[in-house]
Amino acid sequence: MTLGHAAITRISAYFDNGTFQRDLAGLVARPTESQTPRGRPHLHAYLHEAMQPMLTEMGFTTTIHANPDPEAGPFLVACRREDPALPTVLIYGHADVVRAQEDQWRDGLAPFTLIEEGDRLYGRGAADNKAQHLINLRALEAVIATQGRLGFNAKVLIETGEETGSPGLRQFCEDNQALLAADVLIASDGPRLSPKAPTIFTGARGAIMFELVVALREGAHHSGNFGGLLADPAIYLAHALASITDARGQIRVPEWRPDSLTPRLREVLAALPPVESGFPLDPDWGEESLSMAERVFGWNSFAVLAMVSGVPEAPLNAISGEARATCQLRYVVGTEACEILPALRRHLDAQGFDKVTIRHTDHGSFTATRLDPDHPWVRFAAESLGRSTGEAVHILPNLGGSLPNDCFSDALGLPTIWVPHSYAGCNQHAPNEHVLKSLSRQALIGMTGLFSDLAEQGAPVPLTAKAPT
């Protein structure tokens, strides 16, 4: 019996005998909200009481590090070094969850109690990200238990602030390059394209948030006495926003239209199935010349997240003095991040909207990243996952959403392989969040097969020189 077959038999039993569900229930029970003060002690406890004992039992040495951002939560780094000649894998996960929204879950469900209904396991953090890093850690454990060793070196980084923009993570990676040195990142977050088959993505769209503000005067003035005499900031702002895209959302700012959607990327995207969203999409929205996959994975998108003028909940017969919109650009590799807002300034001025002020907000900003879909690590992971699960693997050049991949691809210089263990209908960041049992079982098998293949076959590329840890 090969290592892969034996380890997969072991991990299948781990799921089938209910241990995976019990482990996940223990993690979900910890209310690790990073967006509220009440979550802070639970974030610390998650690292100290849940992750450290699990990793120590697996033969890792563990250390909890303070965040370089004094307002943000700590990091856990665990290392298992078997032989400096072997490849080293860095595995990432995040302990924190978004706000529980307790009063919005349907009857019979509670955010911090794992509840089984058919193929679903409900609980806050079940999909994002507790089941995902639990699957990867237990897959490692299955390989260790089967052969008495891992067969490669492994490092685990668990952060506690991903849901608040990963404050301090990039600085921590830059300051600890030797500690985190590896040959590849293999991590899990976000959704698959389909719950039935594994997905690999190798980067993420970037995101930048900003406010557009039109402040014409102090206070509001009577709309009858001064209507026709005072400019309305809301109308002015609405026209400015309308100049950024056309009526179907096609971007009009020249520098926001990337040139990185190559024929090869279009070929890769053409092979993908439709995203299974669980709700109807709008095929007539976005760049008309692109497929729906190209619009979300290969192109930029502009959104108005919120806008306000006056007092919407109690409107007055008055022309307000100010209007404000919170906006976001999701952008792919090929868009110069430092030019996004200057390009918008030039565009608005050229269109005659010089009274619009642009205010950059740091919250929610991520850098666009992407690994070549033909990279040897991508091919290795795809072939392994396909072999162990019996399903054709969907390969994305990047996720449509955003995550802190630049901390690993840029700050640490790693090829990045993301294998998500959730799906688009999981209610991530919403009430009634859940994971699928069937998907989780397949993911455990796939990751165990991947780690077994790495142990048996070695890295698909020459190893990098790593500093001792």
C-alpha positions, 0 to 999 in steps of 0.5 A: 500500500502506498503512502498516499493510499494509506494516509487517505484511508486514515483521513477518511476514517477521521471524517467518517467516525465523526472526529472531524465534526467534533474538532470543528465544533470545538473551534466554532464554539470559540467566538473569535470575532476580530471586528468587536472588542469582545472577541480579543480574549477569544482570539488569544485563547484560540491560539493558546488553547486550540492551535498550540496543543494540536500542532505540538502533538503533531511534532511542531514547535510553536511560538506566539508572536506579538503583532507589529501593529499594537492595536492588532492581534497576535500571530502563531508560528509553528515549525516542523523541520525534518531535513534541510534538504527537503522542501518546506511548505508554509501553511496559512490560516486565520483564527478570526471571524466576522461579527456573529450577527446573532439576531439574524440567524434563522430559528434553530441555528446559533453562530457559535454552536455547530449544528448539523442539517443534512449535508450542512454544518452551520456555524460562524467561521465554519467556512471562513476559515476554521474548517479550512485550516483544520482540514489542512492540519489534519491532512498533515497529521494523517501523513505523519501518523501513517509513516512516522514522519512528514517527508518534508518540512512544514511551517504554519502561520495563523493570524488573528486579523484577516477579517479586519484587513490583516493589520501587521501581517505584511510587516510581520512577514518582512521582519521574519523572512528567515523564520517564515522561509519556505519553498511554497505557500499552500493555503486555503480560504475562499470558495471553490467554483463548484462544490463538486470539484477542487479549485486552485487559485494562485493569487487574488484581485487587489482592492482599494477603497476611497471616498468621493466627497462633494462639500459645497457649503456648511449646512442645508438650505430650504429647497423652496427658497433656494431651489434653482439657486444652490447647486445640489451636491448629490446631483453633482456627485451622481453625475461624477459617479456616472462618468466613471462607468457607462450604464452597464458598468463598463469602466471609462477611466483609461488607466483602470482598463488592464492589459494583462488579460492575455490569450493564455489567461483567456484560454484558462478561464474559458475552461471553467464552469459557471460560478455557482452563486446560489442566486441569479447573476446579471449577464448584461453587466460589466465589460460587454466584450468579455465572458462572465469568468473574464469579468470577475477573474481577469478584469477590474470592477468598480462599485459604489458601496454606500452613498449619502446626502442629507438625512435619508431616514428623515428627509427634509425640504432642504438642499444638503451641503455635502454628498459622499460616496464610499467606493471600491475598485477591485483590480487585477495584476496589470493595474498600477496600484499607485496610479489608481487614484491619480488616474481617477483625479485626472479623469474627474478633472477632465470631465469637469468634476473638479469639486469632487474630493478623493479621500483614500481609506486604508481599510480594505486595501489589498494588492493584486497578485497572480502566479502563472497558471502553468507554473510547476507548483500549480501543475503538481498540485492540480495533478495530485488533487485530481488523482486523489479526488477523481475530479478535474481541478478548476484552475483560476489565475486569481480569486475574484475577491481579495486576500493578503496573498502579497504578504507571501508572494511579494514579502516572502517571494513564494509561489502561492497555491490556494486550495479553497474548501468552501463554496459560493453558497456558504453564506460566508460573512452572513447569517447561517454560514456553513460548510458542506460535509461532502465537500469537507470529506473530499477536501481532506482526501485531496489535501492528504493526497497532495501532502503524501505526493509531496513527501514521496515525489519531492518538490517539482522545482529546485529548492530555494536556499533557506535560512536556518530556523 
